[in-house]
Structure formats: structure tokens, C-alpha cells
Amino acid sequence: MTDANRKTIFVTGANSGLGKALALAFARDGMRVGMLVRDQARGQKARDEIVAATDNQDIDLFVADLGSQQEVRRAAAEILDRFERIDILINNAGTAYARRCMSPEGIERSLAVNHLGPFQLTGLLLDRIKSSAPARIVNVGTKMNTAMDFEDLDWTRRRYRMMQAYGQSKLGNLHFTFELARRLEGTGVTVNCVFPGVFRSNLGGTDGAQGVFWKAVDRLLGWAIPTPEKVAERVLHAARSIDLAGITGEYLDDRRPIKPPAQALDRDANRRLWTISERLVGLAPDQVPPTA
Ligand SMILES: NC(=O)c1ccc[n+]([C@@H]2O[C@H](COP(=O)([O-])OP(=O)(O)OC[C@H]3O[C@@H](n4cnc5c(N)ncnc54)[C@H](OP(=O)(O)O)[C@@H]3O)[C@@H](O)[C@H]2O)c1
């Protein structure tokens, strides 16, 4: 492979599930891969397995809890220090919390990890991504979106429900995708959101979100649910297919655009979440792209 074809790709949540399947696929293609994980030991184990399976040594590990703004800032600084270019960023990490809990900055954790983490990381890496154009950002979303309650993003007024909190934070991925696509027009950087389908994973497992019921369902019906390796193709298509060169601001599933929930198409709502997110993560004005 020539150096021109050798891309640098970052995948968050790269030690398990879909993220690991993506890191493995890119490593197999001979790409330079940055794996962002939250746990050094789990990350190292996954990295060792990927290196052993592909013989690609060019796999770097970065450790950060995406729910901690301080850790995201530190990881972004390390990434910028070590990588001259970022051709593809895949915001894949995600989780669910059985009970309402707060991030170190005092933000409800589903929102902090699933929306604000990728928002902040992308913002901090954006100049490097722009200077690597043509470049792509792919956000991994879900269809389990629930309405964004702008008056109560933190679940202080409503009774906390795990799936609704997960769904609200994941709707943030769509708001973010559409607003960022608008702001990146003309830069050569595209951003799309991919629904990978339902697949077997450890989603929320580390954070205690998989109760006895779901574990039993998994044991009984797990065989019928696709593996992360199987669904990874959808994200890989969005990240590298020539067909999607220049295509931005789309919500995709299996290689085709799908209709997003109405709230995510509301430009005022997209802008509103952007402004709130900027304030919550404290990005300096020169670190976020200006409003078009
Ligand atoms: N599974 C499905 O059916 C499904 C359907 C639609 C969309 N998705 C989306 O697919 C993406 C990948 O999920 P998955 O199913 O592959 O689950 P998974 O196996 O649990 O992988 C999620 C990854 O995110 C990491 N992560 C969780 N919290 C984090 C944090 N605070 N900071 C940094 N990393 C963190 C996890 O790290 P640990 O290993 O340390 O926990 C793990 O590496 C998620 O965005 C999810 O919303 C999944």
C-alpha cells in the first residue's frame, strides 16, 4: 500500500463489540489505527489480539473516560501530539446506566458519555481532521431515540428511566451529526450517523445496565442476533466507501439513507443542543467551527 492510501483512523470504544470489530477491520486493511478505550487493561488486551490477528503493529492506545471532560482533553492533546493527520474519526463508544449517576463535572452520565464525550472529542480534534481533508467523521447512533427534553436534559425533574436516558443521549448523536455537517460545509470533511442494527454486545454491561432479564434473553436468543463483526460492514461502508465520498449529514443504516426522527431534523433543536453542549464542555470559541 502506498503512503497516500494509508489512512489514520480513530475508533472510540475500540476494546469490545462494534468498536473492536472496526479497529480489527481497519488494522487488517493495513491502516494506522488509534483505539480510544476507558480501561488500560481491557484496551491493551484488545490491542494485543488485534496485532496478533493482523500483524499490524501500528495500533495506538489512548485511555480516557468519555464522561470525564478532563480525561477527554488529555486524550485529545495526546492524539494531537502523536498524530499528524486524522482521516477518519468513528465516534462509536456508548453505554447505558441502570441508575441515574453523574459525571465528574456533575452532568448526568448517559448524556455525558454518549453525547458530550463525542462532541468534545470531535471539537478538539477538528482542526487536525480538517487539515487531513478529504476526511470523514462517522457517529454510531441507534433507532432507540427518545425525545430530547431541553428543559430537563439531566433527568432532575423526571423519574430516571434507563432506556429513555440512553435514547435521549443517543438522539444527541443525530442532532450533533446534522449541525456539524452544516458547519463543515465546504471543508472537505463529511459527517454521517450510522445505525448499525441490533447486534450482540456488552452494551451497558460494564456500567451495570444488563440485568438478569437481558442476560437470560441473551443466553436464550443470543444465537439469533448478529455479531458485531457482521454489522461492522455498515459503519465501514460509511467510513471508506467511494460511493459516499462527499456525502454528508445523512442518517444511514445498511448502506442507504434512512429517515431520522422529526426532532433531529429541526434546525433550531440542533443549534440549541450545540449551544448547550458548547457551554457544558467549555470549548473555547477557536476550538469549535463557526456557525455557517
Ligand atoms: N448493540 C446494539 O444492538 C446496538 C444497537 C444500536 C446502536 N448501538 C451502538 O453501538 C455502539 C457500540 O456499542 P456496542 O453494542 O458495541 O457495545 P459494547 O460492546 O459495550 O461497546 C461499547 C464500547 O464503548 C466503551 N465505553 C462505554 N462507556 C465509555 C466511557 N465512559 N468512556 C469511554 N468508552 C466507553 C466500552 O468500554 P468498556 O468495554 O470499558 O465498557 C466499549 O468499548 C454504541 O454507540 C451503541 O449505542 C448498539
The ligand as a Tripos MOL2 file, in Angstrom:
@<TRIPOS>MOLECULE
LIG
   48    52     1     0     0
SMALL
NO_CHARGES

@<TRIPOS>ATOM
      1 N1        -25.6040   -3.4360   20.4360 N.am      1 LIG1
      2 C1        -26.6260   -2.9720   19.7590 C.2       1 LIG1
      3 O1        -27.5970   -3.6710   19.4440 O.2       1 LIG1
      4 C2        -26.5970   -1.5290   19.2830 C.ar      1 LIG1
      5 C3        -27.6670   -1.0690   18.5090 C.ar      1 LIG1
      6 C4        -27.6370    0.2510   18.0430 C.ar      1 LIG1
      7 C5        -26.5500    1.0640   18.3290 C.ar      1 LIG1
      8 N2        -25.5300    0.5790   19.1040 N.ar      1 LIG1
      9 C6        -24.4180    1.4940   19.3830 C.3       1 LIG1
     10 O2        -23.2070    0.8450   19.0160 O.3       1 LIG1
     11 C7        -22.1280    1.4370   19.7420 C.3       1 LIG1
     12 C8        -21.2030    0.3450   20.2480 C.3       1 LIG1
     13 O3        -21.8780   -0.4150   21.2240 O.3       1 LIG1
     14 P1        -21.6830   -2.0000   21.4070 P.3       1 LIG1
     15 O4        -23.0510   -2.5850   21.2520 O.co2     1 LIG1
     16 O5        -20.5640   -2.4780   20.5910 O.co2     1 LIG1
     17 O6        -21.3700   -2.0680   22.9940 O.3       1 LIG1
     18 P2        -20.0580   -2.5140   23.7930 P.3       1 LIG1
     19 O7        -19.6090   -3.8540   23.3770 O.co2     1 LIG1
     20 O8        -20.3790   -2.3190   25.2460 O.co2     1 LIG1
     21 O9        -19.0040   -1.4260   23.3220 O.3       1 LIG1
     22 C9        -19.1110   -0.1040   23.7720 C.3       1 LIG1
     23 C10       -17.7310    0.4590   23.9220 C.3       1 LIG1
     24 O10       -17.8400    1.7840   24.4690 O.3       1 LIG1
     25 C11       -16.9590    1.8650   25.5830 C.3       1 LIG1
     26 N3        -17.3960    2.8260   26.5780 N.ar      1 LIG1
     27 C12       -18.5060    2.7820   27.3510 C.ar      1 LIG1
     28 N4        -18.5130    3.8170   28.1970 N.ar      1 LIG1
     29 C13       -17.3920    4.5320   27.9640 C.ar      1 LIG1
     30 C14       -16.8270    5.6890   28.5330 C.ar      1 LIG1
     31 N5        -17.3880    6.3110   29.5730 N.pl3     1 LIG1
     32 N6        -15.6620    6.1650   28.0390 N.ar      1 LIG1
     33 C15       -15.0320    5.5310   27.0260 C.ar      1 LIG1
     34 N7        -15.5150    4.4180   26.4560 N.ar      1 LIG1
     35 C16       -16.6790    3.9120   26.9290 C.ar      1 LIG1
     36 C17       -16.9570    0.4500   26.1830 C.3       1 LIG1
     37 O11       -15.8450    0.2820   27.0490 O.3       1 LIG1
     38 P3        -15.8610   -0.8720   28.1850 P.3       1 LIG1
     39 O12       -15.5720   -2.1620   27.4720 O.co2     1 LIG1
     40 O13       -14.7720   -0.4230   29.0740 O.co2     1 LIG1
     41 O14       -17.2090   -0.8820   28.8210 O.co2     1 LIG1
     42 C18       -16.8660   -0.3590   24.8970 C.3       1 LIG1
     43 O15       -15.5680   -0.3860   24.4190 O.3       1 LIG1
     44 C19       -22.7530    2.2930   20.8380 C.3       1 LIG1
     45 O16       -22.6850    3.6500   20.4650 O.3       1 LIG1
     46 C20       -24.2020    1.8410   20.8460 C.3       1 LIG1
     47 O17       -25.0600    2.8730   21.2800 O.3       1 LIG1
     48 C21       -25.5190   -0.6900   19.5920 C.ar      1 LIG1
@<TRIPOS>BOND
     1     1     2 1
     2     2     3 2
     3     2     4 1
     4     4     5 ar
     5     4    48 ar
     6     5     6 ar
     7     6     7 ar
     8     7     8 ar
     9     8     9 1
    10     8    48 ar
    11     9    10 1
    12     9    46 1
    13    10    11 1
    14    11    12 1
    15    11    44 1
    16    12    13 1
    17    13    14 1
    18    14    15 2
    19    14    16 1
    20    14    17 1
    21    17    18 1
    22    18    19 2
    23    18    20 1
    24    18    21 1
    25    21    22 1
    26    22    23 1
    27    23    24 1
    28    23    42 1
    29    24    25 1
    30    25    26 1
    31    25    36 1
    32    26    27 ar
    33    26    35 ar
    34    27    28 ar
    35    28    29 ar
    36    29    30 ar
    37    29    35 ar
    38    30    31 1
    39    30    32 ar
    40    32    33 ar
    41    33    34 ar
    42    34    35 ar
    43    36    37 1
    44    36    42 1
    45    37    38 1
    46    38    39 2
    47    38    40 1
    48    38    41 1
    49    42    43 1
    50    44    45 1
    51    44    46 1
    52    46    47 1
@<TRIPOS>SUBSTRUCTURE
     1 LIG1         1 GROUP 0 **** ****
